[in-house]
């Protein structure tokens, strides 16, 4: 099943913030919000909730590490478990980020042994850090980028884009950018030779909302969301209770363990792969045209399978 992951951007931000504090820097919420291209509220939440257990304080609107403190080894069992999980997640991200995160986490953890294991299958992009650095800088400074792109269907072409976010969906990395006024999703590894220009552009907070409500990279910006109603049998229902889809709303929980729920999407491909993954345990109740796509694809599958068996 495919879900949007946002742990990578949160962990990256917290790791950098802790590293800066540990180096003695005084940090401004507004400056950090600008650096990470996020809201003041998100950064304030980092300090007030996510980093509350660390020896930090606010003075004259600047966050600092307490005098005489470095990042100390944790004595809390709960903190130790959280750090173990974070460490394994960062290992899945790989590359330099994993190395730096491990180095910082080793300052906090009491021992190297980690009883936690994760299997996230996140694409390794450590060989693209130079290009990513250019893109990150352009995103923060809101400057257009000229680059080459291989769309895997035609020849490589050169384009100028307005980069908005580097995101990870289903383990793959993408760059969200505007070309003209159209939101485009570029597979990160197919971007080459990015060069930041002097041309600036303006953005709004619309993209953050779209990402929060998206299920996969197939989400659309200029399409009115529509609702899909789904029936889950007992085998599937428990999984959608444990980890709901974005915008999921339970319509009924039945005594036999089944359930009905709805999700709002902007493109049918946000939900179709999930339906197919769970066949025969999920069924589209409405709209009927979405269920018809599932049935047509199943017919094609059966026909092709029959042809393969004849060969």
N, C-alpha and C positions, 0 to 999 in steps of 0.2 A: 504494500500500500504506500502511496506517495503523499508525503506531507511537506509543507514548507518548514524549513528550519531557520531559526533566527539566532540560535545560540552562538554561531560563529562571530557575528558582529558584536554581540554583547560581551563575549569573552575577550575579543580583541580589545574592545574599549576599556574593560575593567583591568586587563593586563597592563595596558599602556598607562592608565591612570595610576595604578599601584606602583609601577616602575618609576614614574615621574615623582610621586610622593616620596618613594624610598630614596630617590636621588636628591631630596631636599627642596624640590620645586614647590612654589605656592601657586595653586591652580584656581582659575576663575571659571565659574559655571558657564558664563557666556562664551569665553574663549574656547572651552572644551566643546561646547555645543556647535560652534562654528567649525572646529577642527574635525569633528566626527559627523558633521552635516546632520545633526539631529536637534531636538528641541531642548530649551533650558530645563523644562520639566523632567525630561528623561535623565539628564545629567544630575539634576538635584535628587532624583530617585536613586541613582547610583550611589550617591553619598549617604543618603538618609536610610536606605534599605539594604542595598546589595553590599556596601562596604562598611556597614555600621559596626561590625565587630573589630575593625582595625583601629589602631591608635591614631586617629585623625581628628582634626577639629577645624572649625571655621572662624576666621578672624579677618575683619575688614573686607568681607565678601570674598576671601581667598581661603581655599582649603589647604591644610598643611599636615605633615606628619608631626606628632608630638616630639618636642625636643628630647634628645637622648634616646629616641626609639628608632630601631630599624624594624622591618617586618619580622615579627616574632613567630616562633614555632607555636602552632596551635595546641591547646591543651583540651579542646573540646572534641568529644567523640563524634558529635554531629558534624562539626566543621571538618573533621578528618575525612568523613565519608563524602561530604560535598566536594572536598578537594580531590579525593580519589576519582570521583566521577568526572570532574572538570578536566583532570589530567588525561583521562582516557579519551574524552571528547577531543581535546586538543591534539592528541596523537593521531586521531582519524583525519584531522585537517592536514597534518603533515607539514613538511618543509621547515623553513626558518621560524614560522610562527610556533610550531610545536616545540622546537628547540628552545626558543626564548621563553615560552610558557613554562616548560619543564624547569628551566633554570630559576625562574621566579617562584614557582610553586615549591621547589626544593628548599627555599628559604623559609617557607611557612610550615611545610609538613615535617613531622617528627621522624619519619622513616621512609625509605625508598620503596619498600614492598607495597604493592598495590593489589588488593584482592578483587578489584573491580575490572570487568572486561566489557568493552563496547564494540559493536560492529556497525559502523555508520556508512562505510563505503563512500567517503567524500573524495572527490577528484583531487589529485595532487597537482597544485599549480606553483610549486616552489621554483620551477624553472622559468616562470613568467613574472617574477617579482619586480624586475626592472620596469616592465611595461605596466604592471599594476601600480607601481609607485607614481608613474606619470598620470595614470587615470585617476588615482586617489587625489592627487594634488589638484587636478583639473576639476574634480567634483567639489572639493572644498572651496576652491577659488572661483567656481562657477565660470570656467573658461572653456570655450569650444576646443575640440580635439580633431586633428586631421589624422587619419589612419588608413591602413589597408585592411580589407576584410574578405575572407573566403567563405562564401555562403554555401559551398559544397554542391551547388547546382549549376553555377556558371563560373566564369573566370574570376580571379581575384580583382576587386575593384577598390578604388580610393574614394573615401567619403569624408565629409566633415559632420561631426555630431556634437550634441550637447549632453555630456555624460551626467547621469543622475545618481545611480547606485550600482555597486557591485553586489550581486545577490547569489545565493545558492538555493537551487531547487532540486530535490531528489538526488543530491550529491554532486550535481553539475554546477559550474560557475558561469554566470552570465553578467553582461553589462547592460543595464537599462539606460537608454539614451533617447533623446529627441532628435529626429532628423526632419527638418522642417517643423511641422507641428504634430508629427506622428510619433507615438511612443514605440520604440523598436527594442527587441531583445537580441543582443548579440552574444553568441557563444564565445566566451572569453578567450579560449585557446585559438580561435580563428582570427583574432585581432592581432595585427602586427604593425610595427613601426609607428606607435602613437606619438604624436607631437602636439604639445599644448600650444594654442595660438593666443594672441592678445585679445581676441574678441570675447566679451563677457555676455552672459545671459541671465535671465531671472527665472526662478522656480517658485512653486508653492508647496504646501504640505499635502497635496492631494495624493501623491505617490505613496506616502507612508500608510494612508488609509487603504489604498488599493492593495498594498502588500499584506497588510494585516488581515484583509478579508479574502485573499487569494488562496487557492488550493494548490495550484501549480503555475509554471511559467506561462501557461496558456491564457492567463487572465488578460482582459482587454480594458483599455482606459475609456474609450468613447462608446461603450456598449451598455445599454440599460441592463442591470442585473435581472435575472429571472430565476424562478424557484423550481427546484426539482424535488419531487416527493419520492421517497425510497422506502421499501419494505426490507427489513433485515431479519432473516430467520435466527434461530437460537444460536447457531454456530458463529454468526457474524455479529450479532447485536452486542455481545459483551465487549467486543473490541472497540466498537463505536461509542460505547459508554465510557470505556477507559480513556480513550483519546479521541475526543470529538473533532470533526472537521471544522475548519473556520466557517462561521455563519451557520453551523449546524443547530437545528432547533427540533427537539423531540416532540412529536405529535402524540404518540401513545406508547406506553410500556405495557405489554400484555402479560397475562399470568403464565403463558406457556414459554416465556423467555424471548419472544419475538418483539420487535419494535418497529414503529414507523417514524421517520424523521425527514426533515427538509433541509436543503442547503441552497443558498443563493450563489449563483455563478454568473460569469459574463461570457463564457464560451463552453460549449458542450465537452471539449476535451479536458476541461478541468475535472469532470466527474466520470467520463467514459472509461479511462484506464482503471479507475477504482472499481467501477461496476464489473468490468471484465476480470479484474484480479480476483474478485470474490464470487464469481460464477461457480456453483449455482446457489449462492447464499444471499445475494442481493437482487432485488427486482425493482425496476423503475415503475412507479404507479402513474406518475404524470410529470411532464407532458408526454403524450403518447409518441411524439416524433423522436424523442430521445430513446425510448424503448425500441422503436423501429430501427434505429441505427444499430443498436446492440444486436437485434435479431438478424439484420442484414449482414453484419460482420461475422456472426456465427455461421450463417449459411455459406459465406465465402470461405471461412475456415474449413468447414466440413468438405466443401467441394475441392479445395486445394489439397487437403489431407488425403482425399480419395485418389486424386491424381498422383500424388507422391507414392502412395502404396502400389499403384499400378506399374510404376517405373521399375 
